[in-house]
Amino acid sequence: MTALGALIRRDIRIALRVGGGALIGVLFFLTVVVLMPFAIGPDLALLARLGPAILWLGALLASLLTLDRLFMADHDDGSLDLMTMSRTPLELSCAAKALAHWLAAGLPLVVATPVLGLLLNLELGATAAVALTLLAGTPALTFTGMIGAALAVTLHRGGLLLAVLVLPLSIPVLIFGVAASEAAITDPSSFGAPFSILCALSLFGLVIGPFAAAASLRHGLD
Amino acid sequence: MRLSGREVGCVRGGREVFSGLHFQAASGEALAVVGPNGSGKTSLLRLIAGLLVPASGSIILEGGESELTLAEQSHYLGHRDALKPALSVSENLTFWRDFLGGATSSAAESLAVVELDHAARLPAAYLSAGQRRRLSIARLLTVRRPIWLLDEPTNALDTAGQKLFATLMGDHLARGGLIVAATHTPLGVAARTLHVGDVS
């Protein structure tokens, strides 16, 4: 446990320092959402109706933007070699790295949502619903995305391949995330079903992601 | 403790690097792997470290801790030094001490041994190549592992540093450690030589 704690602390510390990239995701999220009203026009009703979908799309793209950092740096500087050799199973190390990545890059998106909801004319309740679905759904994006990040590292292809691999996997998360947000706004009674599926997707990713990523990293050693 | 390789072969990118390699080293012995560039010295070290899979033959450790694999009892000091430029010297070292675990000693003491204690709070980004090497060596001292796999360990070290590292290797061997080092220069400790690649 000391080993995993140390790994999480290190990754968060690196992400928060200069050049770490924790803020890049939030800034991108902010940019996408701020630009939307200018593109769609000053129709407040339309903005409020599209709001949850815009927030979810922004969060999805923002989390994709920072995913390639998950293993790339550790691979390039040889840290991954030492992690593979260490007494901590690589699966657990991968899970710890993904958790640290979510804390540094995913959680800030959830925190920023209430502010951005204001820009989209969302009511307080609707904003809270979107933030809640993002809280439940962004771990799924990180944990399924880590499979793509591991493959991109071992195949020596960066960004573009990652997007092609990860985007199809994140479609279910997007569908149920937006469905749960819409349900909470229009008809609170049907919020439970899509939200449960969203939580299930996150738990599914939590179990599958570390094993698939570790297998990919082991297979791609060179 | 005895590390031995039998008929070890290595294939990288579809090309045979070496084959039929035999080697043996026991506790307290150092093995110097020599050979021209591209002959597979690094590949051999990575095979022993479990970072590559041998195409043929086997590498066995006898008499180590039975519950741990060969890789888990080894230190690997490669070209890439696993240091994070954003973290300070002591943060880098403390992380590897906590992460690698097992028997450890104080990070500050190891930094003093490799003469980096004055730079402990400096971000690793500002270290010179020789200082980075010294910091990697401090990792070998802080976390105890019986087997050291060293890839050109004295690269970038100054004369005093090379002498210091020779002493540290001597101490490690005296404690019953085992060293396999790929090198172009004399190691500074008594070592058997293993030729890899074309020796004609």
Boltz contact constraints between the chains, C-beta under 6 A:
constraints:
  - contact:
      token1: [A, 2]
      token2: [B, 98]
      max_distance: 6.0
  - contact:
      token1: [A, 3]
      token2: [B, 99]
      max_distance: 6.0
  - contact:
      token1: [A, 3]
      token2: [B, 101]
      max_distance: 6.0
  - contact:
      token1: [A, 6]
      token2: [B, 95]
      max_distance: 6.0
  - contact:
      token1: [A, 6]
      token2: [B, 98]
      max_distance: 6.0
  - contact:
      token1: [A, 6]
      token2: [B, 99]
      max_distance: 6.0
  - contact:
      token1: [A, 7]
      token2: [B, 99]
      max_distance: 6.0
  - contact:
      token1: [A, 10]
      token2: [B, 95]
      max_distance: 6.0
  - contact:
      token1: [A, 14]
      token2: [B, 84]
      max_distance: 6.0
  - contact:
      token1: [A, 14]
      token2: [B, 86]
      max_distance: 6.0
  - contact:
      token1: [A, 17]
      token2: [B, 86]
      max_distance: 6.0
  - contact:
      token1: [A, 77]
      token2: [B, 80]
      max_distance: 6.0
  - contact:
      token1: [A, 77]
      token2: [B, 82]
      max_distance: 6.0
  - contact:
      token1: [A, 78]
      token2: [B, 78]
      max_distance: 6.0
  - contact:
      token1: [A, 78]
      token2: [B, 80]
      max_distance: 6.0
  - contact:
      token1: [A, 78]
      token2: [B, 82]
      max_distance: 6.0
  - contact:
      token1: [A, 79]
      token2: [B, 82]
      max_distance: 6.0
  - contact:
      token1: [A, 81]
      token2: [B, 51]
      max_distance: 6.0
  - contact:
      token1: [A, 82]
      token2: [B, 82]
      max_distance: 6.0
  - contact:
      token1: [A, 85]
      token2: [B, 49]
      max_distance: 6.0
  - contact:
      token1: [A, 85]
      token2: [B, 71]
      max_distance: 6.0
  - contact:
      token1: [A, 86]
      token2: [B, 100]
      max_distance: 6.0
  - contact:
      token1: [A, 87]
      token2: [B, 72]
      max_distance: 6.0
  - contact:
      token1: [A, 87]
      token2: [B, 101]
      max_distance: 6.0
  - contact:
      token1: [A, 221]
      token2: [B, 51]
      max_distance: 6.0
